[in-house]
Amino acid sequence: MPISRASFQDIINRIHTVPSLPEVVMQVCRLVNDPHASAAQVNAIVARDPAMAAKMLRLVNSVYYGLSEPVNDLEKAIVILGFKTVRSVALSVSVLNAFQQQNANFNMKSFWAHAVVCAALCRLLAGKTRICDPELAFIIGLLKDLGKVILAENAPEETRAIIAVAREFRLSFYAATRKLLDTDDSELCAWLMQAWNLDVDLVVAARWQYDLDAVEGKPQARLVALAQFAEYLCGLKKIRVSGDCHDPVLDQRVWGLLGLDRNALVEVLTVINDEVDNARQFLALAAGP
């Protein structure tokens, strides 16, 4: 039986419960934007969730953050890492635990491996280009594909068809989705980020992650370029999600938007294996018990 072309609203109407962020994480995100906030305030909020606090300390003390000495006090860790890093750690822990349900149509293990590597590459590229705070870049890389999970959980038949079309015609998940539906994963991801009251830059970068034309001349254009470059690198290394079956191609405008030359590609590719190893450890710590 053919599948009808579901719209954005059709998919949204199928979602009975909007995945939510813990109140602790929402409060941490709000405090990050408060110039008068203190490490003690952030610590007091995180301490209300002992499981979250324990995971954050484990992550902080992992090789991922490379501290010279172990830190056993969360408030000290907050001071050392900074509020924005604490925000990205808190978001990582909560989102990784919110979206763990296994799906026969969609490989969640591959999804999260890709997401964490993409986040690490976005952070690395932001550090090189200085186009945005590296922790903002990390969150973009981590969350930008969540629309795919929303589709997998709430439109399983459509997701199965999308992946089949992508495989048959060697398309990206996005291109295959647009062939079958009147929406796509980027629109669904932006909706989720808005529901979570995340920064407008995150929402815009997620919504137009495949379309530089839509953000031409806007400050978020460079965030979209950053996401596209990280995705291109993942494609070159075959670190992909279910349904991404296309050959990696990079929009040539990305180089100028990021202020990079071709040497940057070689430099990043030389360290990507390390980023993959670090991402695996980050994933194990953030998603583990």
TADA-V836938 format. One record per residue. SS is DSSP state (alpha for helix, beta for strand, coil for the rest). PSI is psi in whole degrees, 0 to 359 (* if undefined). OMEGA is omega in whole degrees, -180 to 180 (* if undefined). Layout:
# TADA-V836938
ss = [SS SS]
psi = [PSI PSI]
omega = [OMEGA OMEGA]
This chain:
# TADA-V836938
ss = [coil coil coil coil coil coil beta alpha alpha alpha alpha alpha alpha alpha coil coil coil coil coil coil coil coil alpha alpha alpha alpha alpha alpha alpha alpha alpha alpha coil coil coil coil coil coil alpha alpha alpha alpha alpha alpha alpha alpha coil coil coil alpha alpha alpha alpha alpha alpha alpha alpha alpha alpha alpha coil coil coil coil coil coil coil coil coil coil coil coil coil alpha alpha alpha alpha alpha alpha alpha alpha coil alpha alpha alpha alpha alpha alpha alpha alpha alpha alpha alpha alpha alpha alpha alpha alpha coil coil coil coil beta coil coil beta coil alpha alpha alpha alpha alpha alpha alpha alpha alpha alpha alpha alpha alpha alpha alpha alpha alpha alpha alpha alpha alpha alpha coil coil coil coil alpha alpha alpha alpha alpha alpha alpha alpha alpha alpha coil coil alpha alpha alpha alpha alpha alpha alpha alpha alpha coil alpha alpha alpha alpha alpha alpha alpha alpha alpha alpha alpha alpha alpha alpha coil coil coil alpha alpha alpha alpha alpha alpha alpha alpha coil beta coil coil alpha alpha alpha alpha alpha alpha alpha alpha alpha alpha alpha coil coil coil coil alpha alpha alpha alpha alpha alpha alpha alpha coil coil coil coil alpha alpha alpha alpha coil coil coil coil coil alpha alpha alpha alpha alpha alpha alpha alpha alpha alpha alpha alpha alpha alpha alpha alpha coil coil coil coil coil coil coil coil coil coil coil coil coil coil coil coil alpha alpha alpha alpha alpha alpha coil coil coil alpha alpha alpha alpha alpha alpha alpha alpha alpha alpha alpha alpha alpha alpha alpha alpha alpha alpha alpha alpha alpha alpha alpha alpha alpha alpha coil coil]
psi = [129 149 131 155 92 141 174 313 325 315 316 321 339 346 109 326 120 124 131 154 144 148 326 315 319 319 322 316 321 319 327 326 3 111 344 1 150 163 325 322 315 316 318 324 310 325 342 342 88 324 317 315 318 317 320 319 322 318 316 323 4 167 344 322 349 38 145 331 149 145 120 356 123 321 321 321 320 319 317 314 330 155 321 325 321 320 314 325 315 316 317 311 313 318 319 324 336 332 71 356 126 144 132 334 348 125 102 327 314 322 310 328 317 315 316 323 317 319 316 320 321 317 316 315 322 323 324 320 338 31 342 172 131 329 328 317 319 314 321 311 323 320 345 339 10 338 329 321 321 318 314 323 329 350 63 321 316 320 318 318 321 313 323 316 318 318 317 320 8 56 165 161 317 311 320 322 316 336 329 333 166 31 185 175 331 322 320 322 317 321 316 316 323 320 330 0 38 167 145 327 322 317 313 317 321 316 321 28 338 357 90 331 324 338 16 129 356 153 334 355 323 332 320 317 321 312 320 322 316 319 321 316 318 321 319 325 5 37 92 166 164 129 354 99 10 162 136 129 139 128 126 341 339 319 312 320 325 349 35 157 181 337 330 325 316 316 315 320 333 339 0 328 322 320 323 315 315 321 321 318 318 316 317 320 318 324 350 175 *]
omega = [-179 -180 179 -178 -179 176 175 -177 177 -179 -180 -179 180 -176 -177 179 178 176 -176 173 176 -180 178 -179 179 -179 176 179 179 -178 -180 -178 180 -178 -178 -178 180 177 179 179 179 180 -179 179 -177 -178 178 180 -174 179 177 -179 -179 179 -180 179 178 179 -180 -177 178 179 -179 -179 169 177 -177 179 178 177 -178 -179 -175 -179 177 178 179 179 -177 -173 -176 -175 -174 176 178 177 -178 177 -180 178 -180 -178 -175 -178 178 -180 180 -175 180 -175 -179 -177 -176 -177 -167 -176 -177 178 178 -180 -176 175 178 -176 -178 176 179 178 180 179 177 178 180 -179 178 176 180 -173 -178 180 177 176 -179 180 173 178 179 -178 177 -179 -177 -169 -167 -178 -177 176 177 180 177 177 -178 -177 -172 178 -174 179 179 180 178 180 179 -178 179 179 179 180 -177 -174 179 -179 169 176 -179 -178 179 179 -180 175 -172 -175 174 174 177 -174 -179 179 179 178 179 177 -180 179 176 178 179 -179 177 -176 -180 179 178 -179 -178 -180 178 -176 -174 -176 180 -167 179 180 -176 -178 -180 180 179 -180 -179 -180 -178 175 176 178 178 180 -179 180 178 179 178 179 177 179 178 -179 179 174 -166 176 178 177 174 -172 -177 171 -178 178 -179 173 -175 178 -177 -179 -178 -180 -180 -178 -178 170 -175 178 -180 179 179 -179 -177 -180 -180 -178 -174 179 175 179 178 179 179 -179 178 179 178 -179 -180 -179 -176 -175 -178 -179 *]
